[in-house]
């Protein structure tokens, strides 16, 4: 794997691994982790140990009730510990700054930068974690992107890094910004970039539909037949 000595950003420290309802990670998540491990191995040719769950958004970062609607899914950070086995240092730091989220009514009213197609309620996009607590209308340019496809997430994130995180974002810590810009200037191409971003999103529960990306709905528990 690629050696890396990166500090997690302040907002990712101490984040617990839990589902949106606050329960511990269950068996289905372990299956998803195994799927990602197999995917990474097929993309890079190297076996990977998946040691960490994706981090949920930290408690208290914005209005949790608003963040959770309409599908009941809290935002998820795209970064995972196994990223370091397959991606460049630059991509790893970038992924620590970005979260997947569901568009709410306010998001629908304020279209993302450069989009011609309207956003729909519940559509999944990516946004800057630092600006997520701000009202949609007050976020700096390029803080939110909606990709129509899973494969498009990679380029959307690169655009966010260039146009927002390294330029217009007012809330990113200066040391994190300097680190990102320094790694950007000396970054090298890593295997599996676009495919890795797509497969990672799938593991986080994102599916591609005709009207954009969505979080996979929770499976309803089957009732046990009465004796």
C-alpha positions in Angstrom: 0.0 0.0 0.0 0.9 3.7 -0.1 2.7 4.9 3.1 0.8 7.7 4.6 1.2 9.7 7.8 -1.9 11.9 7.8 -3.7 13.3 10.9 -7.4 13.0 10.7 -9.0 16.4 10.6 -10.3 17.8 13.9 -13.9 17.0 13.0 -13.2 13.4 12.3 -11.5 12.6 15.6 -13.5 10.6 18.1 -16.3 9.9 15.6 -18.0 6.6 16.6 -19.0 4.0 14.1 -22.8 3.8 14.3 -25.8 3.6 12.1 -28.1 6.6 11.7 -30.4 5.3 14.5 -27.4 5.2 16.9 -27.1 1.4 17.0 -23.8 -0.4 16.6 -22.6 -1.6 13.2 -24.4 -4.8 12.3 -23.7 -7.9 10.3 -24.9 -6.3 7.0 -22.2 -3.7 7.3 -19.5 -6.3 7.7 -20.7 -7.9 4.5 -20.4 -4.5 2.8 -16.9 -4.1 4.2 -16.0 -7.5 2.7 -17.4 -6.4 -0.6 -15.3 -3.3 -0.7 -12.2 -5.3 0.2 -12.9 -7.6 -2.7 -13.5 -4.7 -5.0 -10.3 -2.9 -4.0 -8.3 -6.1 -4.5 -9.7 -6.6 -8.0 -8.9 -2.9 -8.9 -5.4 -2.8 -7.6 -4.2 -6.4 -7.5 -3.4 -6.0 -3.8 -5.4 -7.6 -0.9 -6.6 -5.0 1.5 -7.6 -5.2 5.2 -10.7 -3.1 5.8 -10.3 -2.1 9.4 -12.8 0.8 9.8 -16.4 1.7 9.2 -17.1 4.9 7.3 -17.6 7.7 9.9 -21.0 9.2 10.4 -21.3 12.9 10.6 -20.3 14.1 14.1 -23.1 14.9 16.5 -24.0 18.5 16.9 -22.7 19.6 13.5 -25.8 21.5 12.3 -29.4 20.7 12.7 -29.5 16.9 12.9 -33.3 16.8 12.3 -33.0 18.7 9.1 -29.9 16.8 8.1 -31.7 13.5 8.5 -34.7 14.2 6.3 -36.2 13.1 3.9 -35.0 9.5 3.8 -33.8 9.3 7.4 -30.2 8.9 6.5 -27.5 11.0 8.2 -24.6 12.3 6.1 -21.7 9.9 5.7 -18.1 10.9 5.3 -16.6 9.3 2.2 -13.2 8.6 3.8 -12.4 5.1 5.1 -9.2 3.8 6.6 -8.8 1.4 3.7 -8.5 4.3 1.3 -4.8 4.6 2.3 -4.2 1.2 0.7 -5.2 2.2 -2.8 -5.4 6.0 -3.1 -2.8 8.8 -3.1 -2.3 11.0 0.0 -4.0 13.8 -1.8 -7.2 11.7 -2.4 -7.2 10.5 1.2 -7.1 14.0 2.6 -9.7 15.2 0.1 -12.1 12.4 1.0 -11.8 13.4 4.7 -13.3 16.8 3.8 -16.4 15.5 1.9 -19.6 13.9 2.9 -22.5 12.2 1.1 -25.9 13.7 1.9 -29.6 13.7 0.9 -31.0 16.9 -0.6 -33.8 18.4 1.6 -36.3 21.1 0.6 -33.8 23.9 1.2 -31.2 22.2 -1.1 -33.9 21.7 -3.8 -34.6 25.4 -3.8 -30.9 26.4 -4.1 -29.5 24.5 -7.1 -25.9 23.3 -7.0 -23.2 25.3 -8.9 -23.3 24.9 -12.6 -26.3 22.6 -12.9 -29.0 22.9 -15.5 -31.1 19.9 -14.3 -33.3 20.5 -11.2 -32.4 18.7 -8.0 -35.1 16.4 -6.5 -35.9 15.8 -2.9 -33.8 12.9 -1.5 -31.2 13.0 -4.2 -27.7 12.2 -3.0 -24.9 14.7 -3.5 -21.5 15.5 -2.0 -20.7 18.6 0.0 -18.0 20.2 2.0 -18.1 19.0 5.6 -17.0 22.4 6.9 -19.8 24.3 5.2 -22.5 21.7 5.9 -23.7 23.5 9.0 -24.3 26.8 7.1 -27.6 27.6 5.5 -27.6 26.5 1.9 -27.7 30.0 0.5 -24.7 31.2 2.5 -22.2 28.5 1.5 -19.2 29.5 -0.5 -19.1 28.7 -4.2 -18.6 25.0 -5.1 -19.5 23.6 -1.7 -22.1 21.2 -3.1 -22.1 18.9 -6.2 -24.7 16.5 -7.5 -23.4 13.8 -9.8 -25.9 12.0 -12.0 -23.8 8.8 -11.8 -21.6 6.9 -9.4 -18.7 7.2 -11.8 -19.1 10.9 -11.8 -18.4 11.3 -8.1 -14.7 11.2 -8.6 -14.6 14.2 -11.0 -17.2 16.1 -8.9 -14.9 15.7 -5.9 -11.9 16.9 -7.8 -13.9 20.0 -8.9 -14.8 20.7 -5.3 -11.2 20.5 -4.2 -10.1 22.9 -6.9 -13.0 25.4 -6.9 -14.0 25.3 -3.2 -11.7 23.7 -0.7 -8.5 25.2 -2.0 -10.1 28.5 -3.0 -13.4 29.7 -1.7 -14.1 27.8 1.5 -14.1 30.1 4.5 -14.4 27.4 7.2 -11.7 24.8 6.3 -8.9 25.0 8.8 -5.8 26.7 7.4 -3.5 23.8 8.2 -5.8 21.4 6.4 -6.0 23.7 3.4 -2.2 24.0 3.2 -1.9 20.2 3.4 -4.4 19.7 0.7 -2.8 22.3 -1.6 0.7 20.9 -1.0 -0.4 17.4 -1.8 -2.2 18.6 -4.9 0.9 20.2 -6.2 2.9 17.0 -5.9 0.1 14.4 -6.3 0.7 11.3 -8.4 -1.9 9.2 -10.1 -3.0 6.2 -8.1 -4.7 3.1 -9.5 -8.4 2.7 -9.1 -9.3 6.3 -8.6 -12.6 6.8 -10.4 -13.7 3.2 -9.9 -12.7 3.3 -6.2 -14.9 6.4 -5.5 -17.8 4.7 -7.2 -17.4 1.4 -5.4 -16.9 3.1 -2.1 -20.1 5.0 -2.5 -21.9 1.8 -3.2 -20.6 0.3 0.0 -21.9 3.4 1.8 -25.4 2.6 0.5 -25.6 4.8 -2.6 -27.4 3.5 -5.6 -27.7 5.0 -9.1 -31.3 5.6 -10.4 -32.7 7.4 -13.5 -33.1 10.6 -11.6 -29.7 10.6 -9.9 -28.1 9.0 -6.9 -30.0 7.8 -3.8 -29.3 6.1 -0.6 -30.5 2.5 -0.7 -33.7 2.2 1.4 -33.5 0.2 4.6 -34.7 -3.3 4.4 -37.8 -4.0 6.4 -37.4 -6.7 9.0 -39.6 -9.7 8.3 -42.1 -10.5 11.0 -41.6 -13.9 12.6 -44.7 -16.2 12.0 -46.7 -16.5 15.1 -46.7 -19.9 16.8 
